């Protein structure tokens, strides 16, 4: 099994009205991917690949405080990050609309719970992830670069560097590779969306492997984690009672406690 590649040209960022037939076709393709694998590559999304490249003059080593770096450290970093965040938001909302239509639901069902992305009251996050070089002599047997996990929210947009290593657990119980494909955005279903759809869309376990012994390359990725508005009440959209209603922020905090401690 491979992760499918879907052409999103018809509904790319900036696109106007889309013919109903093309929107239906897009929905069918996304539904197939999200019910069978939980992941999909989208091409022709309208996101400029230049935005995904690392900022020139960046300093990956060491640590930075949780504030915007100054112009002297990384010139134009804040402006590029804000612009990229907004493009990720735009694409996410378009994908969520197509997802709702693919299930025969109102087009705004998912969108209505994501109105505050980028403002107070919504926990959606753009993260820049850096994996440092790994020396073979310190690696333990069975160790991973990033352990097996699933994401918490509704969907995640992933932009990878060429080093690879990402794997996705298929329904057959085997891990399949999810390499970087130039010009695409990798999108996956997260746990709250699986719950929201009554397990129609699947949130697949994924991981990142260590590089081969002797390979001291770094790895970088950008991940846009989409979360519903904090006060959004999430109920099974198929009308079932498979999962009880839950407020988005309560679900997120509970997952954080499960992952990082109960304090």
WOGI-V916065 format. One record per residue. RES is the residue in three letters. PHI is phi in radians with two decimals (none if undefined). OMEGA is omega in whole degrees, -180 to 180 (NA if undefined). Layout:
BEGIN
[[RES	PHI	OMEGA] [RES	PHI	OMEGA]]
END
This chain:
BEGIN
[[UNK	none	177] [UNK	-2.11	175] [UNK	-1.30	-176] [UNK	-1.24	175] [UNK	-1.93	-178] [UNK	-2.05	178] [UNK	-1.45	-176] [UNK	-1.77	-175] [UNK	-0.92	-174] [UNK	-1.10	-177] [UNK	-2.17	-180] [UNK	-1.05	177] [UNK	-0.98	-179] [UNK	1.65	180] [UNK	-1.24	178] [UNK	-1.52	180] [UNK	-1.08	-179] [UNK	-2.07	178] [UNK	-0.98	-177] [UNK	-1.00	-179] [UNK	-1.14	180] [UNK	-1.19	178] [UNK	-1.12	178] [UNK	-1.12	179] [UNK	-1.10	177] [UNK	-1.04	180] [UNK	-1.06	180] [UNK	-1.12	180] [UNK	-1.19	179] [UNK	-1.17	180] [UNK	-1.07	179] [UNK	-1.06	-179] [UNK	-1.15	-174] [UNK	-1.38	176] [UNK	-1.58	-176] [UNK	-1.70	-175] [UNK	-2.12	-174] [UNK	1.58	-180] [UNK	-2.31	174] [UNK	-2.68	169] [UNK	-1.65	172] [UNK	-1.90	174] [UNK	-1.97	-179] [UNK	1.00	-178] [UNK	-1.51	-175] [UNK	1.72	175] [UNK	-1.50	-179] [UNK	-1.22	-179] [UNK	-1.12	176] [UNK	-1.12	179] [UNK	-1.21	-174] [UNK	-1.53	-178] [UNK	-1.20	179] [UNK	-1.02	179] [UNK	-1.17	178] [UNK	-1.12	179] [UNK	1.42	180] [UNK	-1.18	-180] [UNK	-2.15	-175] [UNK	-1.21	-177] [UNK	-1.52	-179] [UNK	1.52	-177] [UNK	-2.37	176] [UNK	-2.13	175] [UNK	-1.26	-178] [UNK	-1.42	175] [UNK	-2.72	-180] [UNK	-1.17	175] [UNK	-1.15	-178] [UNK	-1.25	178] [UNK	-1.02	-179] [UNK	-1.19	-180] [UNK	-1.39	179] [UNK	-2.45	-178] [UNK	-1.11	176] [UNK	1.33	-175] [UNK	-1.07	-176] [UNK	-1.07	-178] [UNK	-1.07	-180] [UNK	-1.16	-179] [UNK	-1.15	180] [UNK	-1.13	179] [UNK	-1.07	-180] [UNK	-1.15	177] [UNK	-0.99	-178] [UNK	-1.15	177] [UNK	-1.18	177] [UNK	-1.11	177] [UNK	-1.06	-179] [UNK	-1.03	-180] [UNK	-1.11	-180] [UNK	-1.03	-179] [UNK	-1.14	177] [UNK	-1.15	179] [UNK	-1.13	179] [UNK	-1.07	178] [UNK	-1.14	179] [UNK	-1.12	179] [UNK	-1.06	180] [UNK	-1.10	179] [UNK	-1.10	-179] [UNK	-1.13	180] [UNK	-1.70	-179] [UNK	1.30	-179] [UNK	-1.75	174] [UNK	-1.04	-175] [UNK	-1.03	-176] [UNK	-1.67	-176] [UNK	-1.02	179] [UNK	-1.29	-178] [UNK	-1.06	-176] [UNK	-1.12	179] [UNK	-1.76	-179] [UNK	-2.22	-174] [UNK	-1.35	-173] [UNK	-1.86	180] [UNK	-0.98	180] [UNK	1.59	179] [UNK	-2.41	179] [UNK	-1.03	178] [UNK	1.73	176] [UNK	-2.54	-174] [UNK	-1.69	178] [UNK	-1.06	-170] [UNK	-2.41	170] [UNK	-1.77	-178] [UNK	-2.05	172] [UNK	-1.76	-172] [UNK	-1.94	-179] [UNK	-2.15	178] [UNK	-1.87	-177] [UNK	-1.26	176] [UNK	-1.04	-180] [UNK	-2.10	178] [UNK	-1.50	-174] [UNK	-1.01	-175] [UNK	-1.25	-180] [UNK	-1.82	-177] [UNK	-1.39	176] [UNK	-1.65	-179] [UNK	-1.05	179] [UNK	1.40	-178] [UNK	-1.26	179] [UNK	-2.07	176] [UNK	-1.28	172] [UNK	-2.51	-173] [UNK	-1.16	-180] [UNK	-1.12	-177] [UNK	-2.86	167] [UNK	-2.17	-178] [UNK	-1.52	-170] [UNK	-1.57	-166] [UNK	-1.52	-178] [UNK	-1.78	174] [UNK	-2.45	176] [UNK	-2.29	173] [UNK	-1.77	-176] [UNK	-2.14	176] [UNK	-2.15	-173] [UNK	-1.83	167] [UNK	-1.41	-172] [UNK	-1.34	-174] [UNK	-1.16	176] [UNK	1.31	-180] [UNK	1.93	-179] [UNK	-1.27	177] [UNK	-2.30	-178] [UNK	-2.14	179] [UNK	-1.41	-179] [UNK	-1.43	180] [UNK	-1.14	179] [UNK	-1.39	178] [UNK	1.60	179] [UNK	-1.90	176] [UNK	-1.45	177] [UNK	-2.03	-178] [UNK	-1.30	175] [UNK	-2.20	-175] [UNK	-1.23	173] [UNK	-1.26	176] [UNK	-1.99	-177] [UNK	-0.92	177] [UNK	1.45	-179] [UNK	-2.11	170] [UNK	-2.05	177] [UNK	-1.58	-178] [UNK	-2.15	178] [UNK	-2.27	174] [UNK	-1.31	177] [UNK	-1.94	-168] [UNK	-1.06	-177] [UNK	-1.19	176] [UNK	-1.22	176] [UNK	-1.05	178] [UNK	-1.09	-178] [UNK	-1.04	-178] [UNK	-1.63	179] [UNK	1.09	178] [UNK	1.28	174] [UNK	-1.25	172] [UNK	-1.53	-174] [UNK	-1.92	175] [UNK	-1.67	-172] [UNK	-1.48	172] [UNK	-1.12	177] [UNK	-2.51	-176] [UNK	-2.72	175] [UNK	-2.18	-180] [UNK	-1.39	171] [UNK	-1.25	175] [UNK	-1.21	178] [UNK	-1.05	178] [UNK	-0.93	-179] [UNK	1.61	179] [UNK	-1.50	-177] [UNK	-1.78	-180] [UNK	-1.23	174] [UNK	-1.53	176] [UNK	-2.43	178] [UNK	-2.28	173] [UNK	-2.66	172] [UNK	-2.03	180] [UNK	-2.28	177] [UNK	-1.88	-177] [UNK	-1.58	-175] [UNK	-1.64	-178] [UNK	-2.23	174] [UNK	-1.12	176] [UNK	-0.97	-174] [UNK	-0.91	-174] [UNK	-1.55	-179] [UNK	-1.16	177] [UNK	-1.63	-175] [UNK	-1.78	176] [UNK	-2.19	-178] [UNK	-1.03	-174] [UNK	-1.32	178] [UNK	-1.56	178] [UNK	1.48	-179] [UNK	-1.42	175] [UNK	-2.04	-178] [UNK	-1.07	176] [UNK	-2.23	178] [UNK	-1.24	177] [UNK	-1.01	179] [UNK	-2.54	176] [UNK	-1.39	-173] [UNK	-0.92	-176] [UNK	-1.16	178] [UNK	-1.16	178] [UNK	-1.10	-179] [UNK	-1.09	-179] [UNK	-1.13	178] [UNK	-1.13	178] [UNK	-1.14	176] [UNK	-1.08	179] [UNK	-1.13	178] [UNK	-1.11	-175] [UNK	-1.45	-169] [UNK	-2.09	178] [UNK	2.13	-173] [UNK	-1.61	-177] [UNK	-1.19	NA]]
END
